[in-house]
């Protein structure tokens, strides 16, 4: 695994200029021909937060401390996952013209999509911290531990992107199935409702990787404590499990991609 990561870093460095241009293109393309441009990275999550807060606050805010931050943490994490994996799924097909003409590592296109999504996530994260302060939550040294679930989520997104991009080249129905799946995932990630309202069934939510990452962030920010070893282990297992499975699928079907594009 370590050797594979080192090899990947070396290849990216060799194609550094191309990789940087792909990231710039993917980021700019998202806001092309929009009047507000990058400001949509900030406005969009704020509008979603306001709508969800208006709709769900009267139903679920009672008994849930710092509900706005609770809701924002869930929505922020889920949105990053969806944006990153959806972009990753389309990364090969959207660049079929380039791939068919130039011999390049195909995963470069997927990674560039993930970096573009990460930039959006970083901008939204700044707004999240503003809301944390407005909600009256004190900042403390434990906030530095947010790096762990974020890194795990990035790895998890890349792994899922490998799986989805490979399947999408082979089966075009994947995009429609994934839309349905992400909608279902939103409702089983306890984004807008307190997880403890499920009672004993709450434990089943830990089968959902997104819920695990959301819960880790909420424990740090809202509850003010670092989760236990079990939560750390789940974050790691889901992240690198997805990456390994995705890399194996990508490697297995890599030679078929050109025939289906």
VOVOKE-599046 format. One record per residue (C-alpha): x, y, z negated. Coordinates in steps of 0.2 Angstrom, whole numbers, padded with zeros to 4 digits, always signed. Layout:
REM VOVOKE-599046
XYZ ...
REM end
This chain:
REM VOVOKE-599046
+0000+0000+0000 +0014+0012-0005 +0023+0008+0011 +0008+0011+0022 +0005+0028+0014 +0023+0033+0017 +0021+0027+0035 +0006+0037+0037 +0014+0053+0030 +0029+0051+0042 +0017+0049+0057 +0007+0064+0052 +0023+0074+0050 +0028+0069+0068 +0011+0076+0074 +0010+0090+0062 +0007+0104+0075 -0007+0094+0083 -0015+0089+0066 -0015+0107+0060 -0023+0113+0077 -0037+0099+0075 -0041+0105+0057 -0042+0123+0063 -0053+0118+0078 -0065+0107+0067 -0066+0121+0054 -0070+0135+0067 -0081+0124+0077 -0093+0122+0063 -0096+0141+0062 -0094+0145+0081 -0107+0158+0087 -0113+0162+0070 -0114+0180+0063 -0108+0176+0046 -0095+0163+0050 -0086+0156+0035 -0098+0164+0023 -0110+0150+0027 -0098+0139+0017 -0104+0149+0002 -0121+0154+0007 -0127+0137+0011 -0124+0128-0005 -0131+0143-0015 -0147+0143-0005 -0148+0124-0008 -0145+0126-0026 -0159+0140-0028 -0172+0129-0018 -0168+0114-0028 -0168+0124-0045 -0184+0132-0041 -0192+0115-0036 -0186+0104-0050 -0182+0115-0064 -0199+0115-0072 -0200+0096-0071 -0182+0091-0076 -0174+0105-0085 -0182+0102-0102 -0170+0092-0113 -0156+0094-0101 -0143+0107-0106 -0135+0119-0093 -0147+0112-0080 -0141+0124-0066 -0123+0118-0068 -0129+0100-0070 -0139+0102-0053 -0124+0111-0045 -0112+0097-0050 -0122+0084-0042 -0127+0093-0026 -0108+0099-0024 -0102+0081-0025 -0115+0074-0014 -0114+0087-0001 -0095+0085+0001 -0097+0066+0003 -0111+0068+0016 -0101+0082+0026 -0085+0072+0026 -0092+0055+0030 -0104+0062+0044 -0089+0071+0052 -0078+0056+0050 -0092+0045+0058 -0092+0056+0074 -0073+0059+0074 -0069+0046+0088 -0084+0049+0099 -0082+0068+0099 -0064+0067+0104 -0066+0053+0117 -0060+0064+0131 -0044+0067+0122 -0041+0049+0116 -0044+0042+0133 -0030+0053+0141 -0017+0055+0127 -0010+0041+0117 -0012+0047+0099 -0015+0039+0082 -0034+0039+0082 -0035+0041+0063 -0028+0059+0065 -0045+0065+0071 -0054+0057+0056 -0042+0065+0044 -0043+0082+0052 -0062+0081+0049 -0059+0076+0031 -0047+0091+0028 -0060+0103+0036 -0073+0096+0024 -0061+0098+0010 -0059+0116+0014 -0077+0119+0013 -0078+0109-0003 -0064+0120-0011 -0074+0136-0006 -0090+0129-0014 -0080+0123-0029 -0075+0141-0033 -0093+0146-0033 -0097+0132-0044 -0085+0138-0057 -0093+0155-0056 -0110+0147-0060 -0102+0137-0074 -0096+0154-0082 -0113+0162-0080 -0121+0147-0088 -0111+0151-0104 -0099+0136-0103 -0082+0139-0109 -0067+0134-0099 -0055+0122-0107 -0039+0112-0103 -0050+0096-0099 -0055+0105-0083 -0038+0100-0076 -0044+0082-0076 -0057+0086-0062 -0042+0083-0051 -0044+0064-0054 -0062+0062-0048 -0059+0074-0033 -0044+0064-0027 -0054+0048-0029 -0068+0055-0019 -0057+0061-0005 -0050+0044-0004 -0067+0036-0004 -0073+0048+0009 -0059+0043+0021 -0062+0025+0018 -0080+0027+0022 -0075+0037+0037 -0065+0023+0044 -0079+0011+0042 -0092+0023+0050 -0082+0029+0064 -0077+0011+0069 -0095+0005+0068 -0102+0021+0077 -0091+0017+0092 -0098+0000+0093 -0116+0003+0088 -0124+0020+0091 -0138+0015+0080 -0127+0018+0065 -0130+0037+0065 -0148+0035+0063 -0146+0022+0049 -0134+0033+0040 -0146+0047+0040 -0158+0036+0031 -0145+0029+0020 -0139+0046+0014 -0156+0052+0010 -0159+0037-0001 -0142+0040-0009 -0147+0057-0014 -0162+0051-0024 -0152+0037-0033 -0137+0049-0038 -0147+0058-0052 -0143+0074-0044 -0158+0084-0049 -0165+0073-0063 -0157+0067-0080 -0150+0049-0078 -0156+0045-0096 -0174+0046-0090 -0172+0029-0082 -0169+0021-0099 -0160+0004-0097 -0160+0005-0078 -0147+0019-0080 -0133+0007-0080 -0138+0002-0062 -0133+0019-0056 -0115+0014-0059 -0116+0003-0044 -0117+0020-0034 -0100+0027-0032 -0106+0045-0029 -0116+0044-0046 -0099+0039-0054 -0090+0054-0047 -0104+0066-0051 -0105+0059-0069 -0086+0061-0072 -0087+0079-0067 -0102+0082-0078 -0094+0074-0093 -0079+0086-0091 -0088+0102-0087 -0105+0101-0097 -0101+0088-0111 -0083+0094-0113 -0075+0077-0115 -0064+0065-0104 -0074+0049-0099 -0067+0032-0104 -0056+0020-0096 -0071+0011-0088 -0076+0026-0078 -0058+0030-0073 -0057+0012-0067 -0073+0013-0057 -0068+0029-0048 -0051+0021-0043 -0059+0004-0038 -0073+0012-0027 -0060+0024-0019 -0046+0012-0014 -0059-0002-0011 -0067+0008+0002 -0050+0014+0009 -0044-0004+0011 -0060-0011+0018 -0060+0004+0030 -0042+0002+0036 -0045-0017+0039 -0060-0014+0050 -0052+0000+0059 -0037-0010+0062 -0047-0025+0068 -0058-0016+0081 -0045-0003+0086 -0041-0011+0102 -0060-0011+0107 -0063+0007+0105 -0057+0012+0122 -0070+0000+0130 -0085+0008+0121 -0081+0026+0122 
REM end
